[in-house]
Amino acid sequence: GSNERNQPYVDGGIFLMMLLISIDSYGLVSCPLNLAMNNKESNLFKKVASIPLNETLISGISFGYPIEEDYVCSSRRVPIKNILKFH
């Protein structure tokens, strides 16, 4: 319903996070990809990929073995004190 229109993205984001952690546990590197598609592009993608029209696309993932064993990309992390507050 209209009250749950974002639920696929919330649930999908949680699943995506755990999938990325699982991929890492196998020694693979990964990168979640933004699927910024309009409805026409999304429906075409679903048709080509045999994905039912009633399913929602939230992300893509590229993953594989790193070319160099010691090379892993990372982003600068925000200090925990900037995002966590105890009450």
Residue pairs with C-beta under 8 A, 6 or more apart in sequence:
8 56
8 58
9 56
9 58
12 56
12 58
12 59
13 58
16 32
16 58
16 59
16 61
19 61
20 30
20 32
20 61
23 30
23 61
23 63
24 30
27 65
28 63
28 64
28 65
28 66
29 63
29 64
29 65
29 66
29 72
29 73
30 61
30 62
30 63
31 61
31 62
31 63
31 73
32 59
32 60
32 61
33 59
33 60
33 61
33 62
34 59
35 42
35 57
35 58
35 59
35 60
37 45
37 57
42 57
43 53
45 51
45 57
46 52
46 53
46 55
46 57
51 57
66 72
